[in-house]
Amino acid sequence: MGSAQPVEPFAAGHPVALRSIREFGRFGVAVGFAVAGVVLVDSPDLTVVCTPVGSDVRTRAGNGGGPNGRLVLAESWTGEYEQRTWQGHAVVRVHRAGDPWSIWRWHDGRDWTGEWYGNLETPWRRTPLGFDSPDWALDVVGAGDPARESWSVRYKDEDELAWLAEVGAMSEPEVDAARDAGRRLTSIAQDRAWPFDADWVPWTPAARLSAIPMPAGWDRV
């Protein structure tokens, strides 16, 4: 998948695609979904990407099944994609090399909101288009300020992970990896460790950051 040659870190301001890529039955290895963003920081050790409001999103077209009716399995996918845009607030994703998760925070143009999102996934792989990382369904969500007693941590989408395992859309090793990562990240969040205790000011997105179009070739693997 992607280029066989090493890809150098991107410069700040470079547009990228964040993609979830995995096996989809008769379609083979393909993009599950893609979100456009702009690089804020990229080094061999740390990557920070912002998706401003209005940026391009691609999701698989087809009938959703399972919890919430939004999971499109391989057999329900038409092979086409729906074009959407990122709604709500700008989101900043922070990924440390090797971690099986990225930490998301939302910025409303004035300040960070009180929600933190730990997206469990394989460690990001840099490609000429951006970063690829199959998503593991299960998430760890924090709410409030980690420096205060109001800080709380919980799991999200446990039902989706269980359903994907039941129908065979995720293998037993993948499910085990997701649950192990969930336990590890929950402990880190409860301990208010990095990046929950980090200074996020340098990662604050510019208030007038424009929507990012999807890079050409985003659907090629």
Contacts in CASP RR format, 6 or more apart in sequence:
PFRMAT RR
TARGET T0000
AUTHOR 0000-0000-0000
METHOD contacts of the structure
MODEL  1
MGSAQPVEPFAAGHPVALRSIREFGRFGVAVGFAVAGVVLVDSPDLTVVC
TPVGSDVRTRAGNGGGPNGRLVLAESWTGEYEQRTWQGHAVVRVHRAGDP
WSIWRWHDGRDWTGEWYGNLETPWRRTPLGFDSPDWALDVVGAGDPARES
WSVRYKDEDELAWLAEVGAMSEPEVDAARDAGRRLTSIAQDRAWPFDADW
VPWTPAARLSAIPMPAGWDRV
1 21 0 8 1.000
1 29 0 8 1.000
1 127 0 8 1.000
1 132 0 8 1.000
1 221 0 8 1.000
2 127 0 8 1.000
2 128 0 8 1.000
2 132 0 8 1.000
2 220 0 8 1.000
2 221 0 8 1.000
3 127 0 8 1.000
3 128 0 8 1.000
7 126 0 8 1.000
7 127 0 8 1.000
7 128 0 8 1.000
7 130 0 8 1.000
9 42 0 8 1.000
9 43 0 8 1.000
9 44 0 8 1.000
9 47 0 8 1.000
9 126 0 8 1.000
10 16 0 8 1.000
10 39 0 8 1.000
10 42 0 8 1.000
10 126 0 8 1.000
10 130 0 8 1.000
11 39 0 8 1.000
11 42 0 8 1.000
12 39 0 8 1.000
12 40 0 8 1.000
12 41 0 8 1.000
12 42 0 8 1.000
13 38 0 8 1.000
13 39 0 8 1.000
13 40 0 8 1.000
14 38 0 8 1.000
14 39 0 8 1.000
14 42 0 8 1.000
15 36 0 8 1.000
15 37 0 8 1.000
15 38 0 8 1.000
15 39 0 8 1.000
15 212 0 8 1.000
15 213 0 8 1.000
15 215 0 8 1.000
16 36 0 8 1.000
16 37 0 8 1.000
16 38 0 8 1.000
16 39 0 8 1.000
16 49 0 8 1.000
16 129 0 8 1.000
16 130 0 8 1.000
16 131 0 8 1.000
16 215 0 8 1.000
17 34 0 8 1.000
17 35 0 8 1.000
17 36 0 8 1.000
17 37 0 8 1.000
17 129 0 8 1.000
17 130 0 8 1.000
17 131 0 8 1.000
17 214 0 8 1.000
17 215 0 8 1.000
17 218 0 8 1.000
18 34 0 8 1.000
18 35 0 8 1.000
18 36 0 8 1.000
18 37 0 8 1.000
18 49 0 8 1.000
18 51 0 8 1.000
18 93 0 8 1.000
18 130 0 8 1.000
18 131 0 8 1.000
18 133 0 8 1.000
19 31 0 8 1.000
19 32 0 8 1.000
19 33 0 8 1.000
19 34 0 8 1.000
19 35 0 8 1.000
19 129 0 8 1.000
19 130 0 8 1.000
19 131 0 8 1.000
19 132 0 8 1.000
19 133 0 8 1.000
19 218 0 8 1.000
20 31 0 8 1.000
20 32 0 8 1.000
20 33 0 8 1.000
20 34 0 8 1.000
20 121 0 8 1.000
20 132 0 8 1.000
20 133 0 8 1.000
20 134 0 8 1.000
20 135 0 8 1.000
21 29 0 8 1.000
21 30 0 8 1.000
21 31 0 8 1.000
21 32 0 8 1.000
21 132 0 8 1.000
21 134 0 8 1.000
21 221 0 8 1.000
22 29 0 8 1.000
22 30 0 8 1.000
22 32 0 8 1.000
22 134 0 8 1.000
23 29 0 8 1.000
23 30 0 8 1.000
23 74 0 8 1.000
24 30 0 8 1.000
24 32 0 8 1.000
24 74 0 8 1.000
24 77 0 8 1.000
25 74 0 8 1.000
25 75 0 8 1.000
26 74 0 8 1.000
27 74 0 8 1.000
27 77 0 8 1.000
27 79 0 8 1.000
29 221 0 8 1.000
30 79 0 8 1.000
30 219 0 8 1.000
30 221 0 8 1.000
31 58 0 8 1.000
31 81 0 8 1.000
31 218 0 8 1.000
31 219 0 8 1.000
31 221 0 8 1.000
32 59 0 8 1.000
32 60 0 8 1.000
33 57 0 8 1.000
33 58 0 8 1.000
33 59 0 8 1.000
33 60 0 8 1.000
33 135 0 8 1.000
34 56 0 8 1.000
34 57 0 8 1.000
34 58 0 8 1.000
34 214 0 8 1.000
34 218 0 8 1.000
34 219 0 8 1.000
35 51 0 8 1.000
35 55 0 8 1.000
35 56 0 8 1.000
35 57 0 8 1.000
35 58 0 8 1.000
35 86 0 8 1.000
36 51 0 8 1.000
36 55 0 8 1.000
36 56 0 8 1.000
36 57 0 8 1.000
36 86 0 8 1.000
36 212 0 8 1.000
36 213 0 8 1.000
36 214 0 8 1.000
36 215 0 8 1.000
36 218 0 8 1.000
37 49 0 8 1.000
37 50 0 8 1.000
37 51 0 8 1.000
37 52 0 8 1.000
37 55 0 8 1.000
37 212 0 8 1.000
38 49 0 8 1.000
38 50 0 8 1.000
38 51 0 8 1.000
38 52 0 8 1.000
38 209 0 8 1.000
38 212 0 8 1.000
39 47 0 8 1.000
39 48 0 8 1.000
39 49 0 8 1.000
40 48 0 8 1.000
40 49 0 8 1.000
40 50 0 8 1.000
40 92 0 8 1.000
40 203 0 8 1.000
40 205 0 8 1.000
41 47 0 8 1.000
41 48 0 8 1.000
41 202 0 8 1.000
41 203 0 8 1.000
42 48 0 8 1.000
44 97 0 8 1.000
45 96 0 8 1.000
45 97 0 8 1.000
46 94 0 8 1.000
46 95 0 8 1.000
46 96 0 8 1.000
46 97 0 8 1.000
47 94 0 8 1.000
47 95 0 8 1.000
47 97 0 8 1.000
47 124 0 8 1.000
47 126 0 8 1.000
47 131 0 8 1.000
48 92 0 8 1.000
48 93 0 8 1.000
48 94 0 8 1.000
48 95 0 8 1.000
48 203 0 8 1.000
49 92 0 8 1.000
49 93 0 8 1.000
49 95 0 8 1.000
49 131 0 8 1.000
50 90 0 8 1.000
50 91 0 8 1.000
50 92 0 8 1.000
50 93 0 8 1.000
50 203 0 8 1.000
50 205 0 8 1.000
50 209 0 8 1.000
51 86 0 8 1.000
51 90 0 8 1.000
51 91 0 8 1.000
51 93 0 8 1.000
51 212 0 8 1.000
52 86 0 8 1.000
52 90 0 8 1.000
52 205 0 8 1.000
52 209 0 8 1.000
52 210 0 8 1.000
52 211 0 8 1.000
52 212 0 8 1.000
53 85 0 8 1.000
53 86 0 8 1.000
53 87 0 8 1.000
53 88 0 8 1.000
53 89 0 8 1.000
53 90 0 8 1.000
53 211 0 8 1.000
54 85 0 8 1.000
54 86 0 8 1.000
54 87 0 8 1.000
54 211 0 8 1.000
55 85 0 8 1.000
55 86 0 8 1.000
55 211 0 8 1.000
55 212 0 8 1.000
55 213 0 8 1.000
56 83 0 8 1.000
56 84 0 8 1.000
56 85 0 8 1.000
56 86 0 8 1.000
56 211 0 8 1.000
56 212 0 8 1.000
56 213 0 8 1.000
56 214 0 8 1.000
57 83 0 8 1.000
57 84 0 8 1.000
57 85 0 8 1.000
57 86 0 8 1.000
58 81 0 8 1.000
58 82 0 8 1.000
58 83 0 8 1.000
58 84 0 8 1.000
58 214 0 8 1.000
58 218 0 8 1.000
58 219 0 8 1.000
59 72 0 8 1.000
59 81 0 8 1.000
59 82 0 8 1.000
59 84 0 8 1.000
60 72 0 8 1.000
60 77 0 8 1.000
60 78 0 8 1.000
60 79 0 8 1.000
60 80 0 8 1.000
60 81 0 8 1.000
60 82 0 8 1.000
61 72 0 8 1.000
61 77 0 8 1.000
61 78 0 8 1.000
61 79 0 8 1.000
61 80 0 8 1.000
61 81 0 8 1.000
61 82 0 8 1.000
62 72 0 8 1.000
62 76 0 8 1.000
62 77 0 8 1.000
62 78 0 8 1.000
63 72 0 8 1.000
63 76 0 8 1.000
64 70 0 8 1.000
64 71 0 8 1.000
64 72 0 8 1.000
64 73 0 8 1.000
64 76 0 8 1.000
65 71 0 8 1.000
65 72 0 8 1.000
65 73 0 8 1.000
65 76 0 8 1.000
66 160 0 8 1.000
66 163 0 8 1.000
67 157 0 8 1.000
67 159 0 8 1.000
67 160 0 8 1.000
67 163 0 8 1.000
68 160 0 8 1.000
71 160 0 8 1.000
71 163 0 8 1.000
71 164 0 8 1.000
71 169 0 8 1.000
73 167 0 8 1.000
73 169 0 8 1.000
74 169 0 8 1.000
81 219 0 8 1.000
85 211 0 8 1.000
86 211 0 8 1.000
88 106 0 8 1.000
89 106 0 8 1.000
89 107 0 8 1.000
89 108 0 8 1.000
89 109 0 8 1.000
89 113 0 8 1.000
90 106 0 8 1.000
90 107 0 8 1.000
90 108 0 8 1.000
90 109 0 8 1.000
90 205 0 8 1.000
90 209 0 8 1.000
91 104 0 8 1.000
91 105 0 8 1.000
91 106 0 8 1.000
91 107 0 8 1.000
92 104 0 8 1.000
92 105 0 8 1.000
92 106 0 8 1.000
92 107 0 8 1.000
92 200 0 8 1.000
92 203 0 8 1.000
92 204 0 8 1.000
92 205 0 8 1.000
93 102 0 8 1.000
93 103 0 8 1.000
93 104 0 8 1.000
93 119 0 8 1.000
94 102 0 8 1.000
94 103 0 8 1.000
94 104 0 8 1.000
94 105 0 8 1.000
94 195 0 8 1.000
94 198 0 8 1.000
94 203 0 8 1.000
95 101 0 8 1.000
95 102 0 8 1.000
95 103 0 8 1.000
95 123 0 8 1.000
95 124 0 8 1.000
95 131 0 8 1.000
96 194 0 8 1.000
96 195 0 8 1.000
97 123 0 8 1.000
97 124 0 8 1.000
98 123 0 8 1.000
98 124 0 8 1.000
99 123 0 8 1.000
100 120 0 8 1.000
100 121 0 8 1.000
100 122 0 8 1.000
100 123 0 8 1.000
100 136 0 8 1.000
100 177 0 8 1.000
100 181 0 8 1.000
101 118 0 8 1.000
101 119 0 8 1.000
101 120 0 8 1.000
101 121 0 8 1.000
101 140 0 8 1.000
101 181 0 8 1.000
101 182 0 8 1.000
101 185 0 8 1.000
102 118 0 8 1.000
102 119 0 8 1.000
102 121 0 8 1.000
102 124 0 8 1.000
102 133 0 8 1.000
103 116 0 8 1.000
103 117 0 8 1.000
103 118 0 8 1.000
103 119 0 8 1.000
103 195 0 8 1.000
103 196 0 8 1.000
104 116 0 8 1.000
104 117 0 8 1.000
104 118 0 8 1.000
104 119 0 8 1.000
105 112 0 8 1.000
105 113 0 8 1.000
105 114 0 8 1.000
105 115 0 8 1.000
105 116 0 8 1.000
105 117 0 8 1.000
105 200 0 8 1.000
106 112 0 8 1.000
106 113 0 8 1.000
106 114 0 8 1.000
106 115 0 8 1.000
107 113 0 8 1.000
107 204 0 8 1.000
107 205 0 8 1.000
109 205 0 8 1.000
109 207 0 8 1.000
110 207 0 8 1.000
112 200 0 8 1.000
112 204 0 8 1.000
114 143 0 8 1.000
114 144 0 8 1.000
114 145 0 8 1.000
115 141 0 8 1.000
115 142 0 8 1.000
115 143 0 8 1.000
115 144 0 8 1.000
116 141 0 8 1.000
116 142 0 8 1.000
116 143 0 8 1.000
116 144 0 8 1.000
116 146 0 8 1.000
116 189 0 8 1.000
116 196 0 8 1.000
117 139 0 8 1.000
117 140 0 8 1.000
117 141 0 8 1.000
117 142 0 8 1.000
117 156 0 8 1.000
118 139 0 8 1.000
118 140 0 8 1.000
118 141 0 8 1.000
118 142 0 8 1.000
118 185 0 8 1.000
118 189 0 8 1.000
119 135 0 8 1.000
119 139 0 8 1.000
120 135 0 8 1.000
120 136 0 8 1.000
120 137 0 8 1.000
120 138 0 8 1.000
120 139 0 8 1.000
120 140 0 8 1.000
120 178 0 8 1.000
120 181 0 8 1.000
120 182 0 8 1.000
120 185 0 8 1.000
121 133 0 8 1.000
121 134 0 8 1.000
121 135 0 8 1.000
121 136 0 8 1.000
122 133 0 8 1.000
122 134 0 8 1.000
122 136 0 8 1.000
123 133 0 8 1.000
124 131 0 8 1.000
124 132 0 8 1.000
124 133 0 8 1.000
125 131 0 8 1.000
125 132 0 8 1.000
125 133 0 8 1.000
129 215 0 8 1.000
129 217 0 8 1.000
129 218 0 8 1.000
130 215 0 8 1.000
136 161 0 8 1.000
136 170 0 8 1.000
136 174 0 8 1.000
136 177 0 8 1.000
136 178 0 8 1.000
136 181 0 8 1.000
137 157 0 8 1.000
137 160 0 8 1.000
137 161 0 8 1.000
137 164 0 8 1.000
137 170 0 8 1.000
137 178 0 8 1.000
138 155 0 8 1.000
138 156 0 8 1.000
138 157 0 8 1.000
138 158 0 8 1.000
138 160 0 8 1.000
138 161 0 8 1.000
138 178 0 8 1.000
138 179 0 8 1.000
138 181 0 8 1.000
138 182 0 8 1.000
139 155 0 8 1.000
139 156 0 8 1.000
139 157 0 8 1.000
140 153 0 8 1.000
140 154 0 8 1.000
140 155 0 8 1.000
140 156 0 8 1.000
140 182 0 8 1.000
140 185 0 8 1.000
140 186 0 8 1.000
140 189 0 8 1.000
141 153 0 8 1.000
141 154 0 8 1.000
141 155 0 8 1.000
141 156 0 8 1.000
142 151 0 8 1.000
142 152 0 8 1.000
142 153 0 8 1.000
142 154 0 8 1.000
142 189 0 8 1.000
143 150 0 8 1.000
143 151 0 8 1.000
143 152 0 8 1.000
143 153 0 8 1.000
143 154 0 8 1.000
144 150 0 8 1.000
144 151 0 8 1.000
144 152 0 8 1.000
145 151 0 8 1.000
146 189 0 8 1.000
146 192 0 8 1.000
146 196 0 8 1.000
146 197 0 8 1.000
147 192 0 8 1.000
147 197 0 8 1.000
151 192 0 8 1.000
153 186 0 8 1.000
153 189 0 8 1.000
153 190 0 8 1.000
155 182 0 8 1.000
155 186 0 8 1.000
161 170 0 8 1.000
161 175 0 8 1.000
161 178 0 8 1.000
161 179 0 8 1.000
164 170 0 8 1.000
164 175 0 8 1.000
165 172 0 8 1.000
165 175 0 8 1.000
170 178 0 8 1.000
188 194 0 8 1.000
188 196 0 8 1.000
189 196 0 8 1.000
END
